[in-house]
Amino acid sequence: MGVLALKINKKGTIMAKNITIYTTNTCASCAMVKKWLGAKGHSYDEVNIDNEPHRQAEALAVSGALTVPVTVVTKEDDSQEVVIGLNLARLAPALA
């Protein structure tokens, strides 16, 4: 039997282990989310659907939306929280 080790923050919530942002080249909100994450010290993987159009369906499947940015926060327990658009009020607690 294996042991599952989770990173828990001081508030007792499970921390993020991976952040993926779906973006486009001309999306100002995408740039703002990336800048905000960088300022907070978070690393992330970017999927630019202008450069990788075959991954647009992936963004739609995870979000149900045809807009960017789509930020997917995968937690240490492999649960996911999806934040659509420039919504720092939802993104900040998702990363806590």
C-alpha positions as a printed NumPy array, in Angstrom:
array([[  0.   ,   0.   ,   0.   ],
       [  1.353,   3.425,  -0.956],
       [  1.123,   6.592,   1.063],
       [ -0.274,   9.731,  -0.55 ],
       [  1.602,  12.827,   0.573],
       [ -0.17 ,  16.12 ,  -0.045],
       [  1.137,  19.634,   0.369],
       [ -1.153,  21.429,   2.8  ],
       [ -0.873,  25.161,   3.424],
       [ -1.326,  26.919,   6.774],
       [ -5.073,  27.252,   6.149],
       [ -5.407,  23.491,   5.798],
       [ -6.185,  23.522,   2.075],
       [ -4.457,  21.377,  -0.543],
       [ -1.905,  23.344,  -2.537],
       [ -1.451,  23.566,  -6.299],
       [  1.058,  21.278,  -7.941],
       [  0.576,  22.326, -11.564],
       [ -0.867,  25.342, -13.373],
       [ -1.723,  25.34 , -17.077],
       [ -2.927,  28.446, -18.922],
       [ -4.588,  28.276, -22.335],
       [ -3.872,  31.537, -24.18 ],
       [ -3.823,  33.239, -27.575],
       [ -1.367,  35.723, -29.051],
       [ -3.692,  38.736, -28.862],
       [ -5.29 ,  38.139, -25.456],
       [ -4.611,  41.018, -23.064],
       [ -6.259,  39.162, -20.177],
       [ -3.94 ,  36.209, -20.793],
       [ -0.919,  38.477, -20.448],
       [ -2.309,  39.909, -17.215],
       [ -2.898,  36.46 , -15.682],
       [  0.635,  35.373, -16.627],
       [  2.107,  38.559, -15.183],
       [  0.087,  38.145, -11.959],
       [  1.177,  34.514, -11.55 ],
       [  4.804,  35.495, -12.133],
       [  4.576,  38.3  ,  -9.586],
       [  3.185,  35.809,  -7.049],
       [  6.054,  33.387,  -7.75 ],
       [  3.971,  30.692,  -9.469],
       [  5.357,  28.765, -12.404],
       [  2.949,  27.574, -15.085],
       [  2.724,  25.778, -18.4  ],
       [  1.325,  27.831, -21.262],
       [ -0.654,  26.341, -24.123],
       [ -0.971,  28.956, -26.853],
       [ -3.836,  27.769, -29.034],
       [ -2.805,  30.111, -31.857],
       [  0.461,  28.163, -32.059],
       [ -1.136,  24.791, -31.218],
       [ -4.647,  24.926, -32.726],
       [ -5.167,  21.194, -32.225],
       [ -5.276,  21.88 , -28.448],
       [ -8.276,  24.241, -28.678],
       [-10.601,  21.261, -28.201],
       [ -8.676,  20.415, -25.027],
       [ -9.308,  23.915, -23.632],
       [-12.99 ,  23.682, -24.553],
       [-13.326,  20.251, -22.947],
       [-11.818,  21.374, -19.655],
       [-13.652,  24.716, -19.459],
       [-16.805,  24.462, -21.538],
       [-15.949,  27.936, -22.848],
       [-14.69 ,  29.332, -26.142],
       [-12.681,  32.087, -24.491],
       [ -9.232,  32.549, -23.026],
       [ -7.495,  32.614, -20.702],
       [ -8.442,  29.287, -19.234],
       [ -6.337,  28.555, -16.169],
       [ -6.34 ,  24.98 , -14.875],
       [ -4.995,  24.52 , -11.363],
       [ -4.231,  20.893, -10.564],
       [ -3.909,  20.261,  -6.835],
       [ -1.633,  17.798,  -5.069],
       [ -4.615,  15.402,  -4.776],
       [ -5.073,  15.636,  -8.597],
       [ -8.351,  17.551,  -8.304],
       [ -8.658,  20.465, -10.694],
       [-10.044,  23.953, -10.483],
       [-10.726,  25.766, -13.747],
       [-10.769,  29.571, -13.852],
       [-12.1  ,  31.186, -17.02 ],
       [-11.039,  34.684, -17.986],
       [ -9.283,  37.289, -15.86 ],
       [-10.828,  36.338, -12.534],
       [ -8.191,  36.896,  -9.851],
       [-10.855,  36.692,  -7.14 ],
       [-11.29 ,  33.006,  -8.087],
       [ -7.712,  32.328,  -9.08 ],
       [ -6.09 ,  33.463,  -5.84 ],
       [ -7.961,  31.001,  -3.585],
       [ -7.488,  28.215,  -6.15 ],
       [ -3.738,  28.6  ,  -5.699],
       [ -3.783,  28.902,  -1.894]])
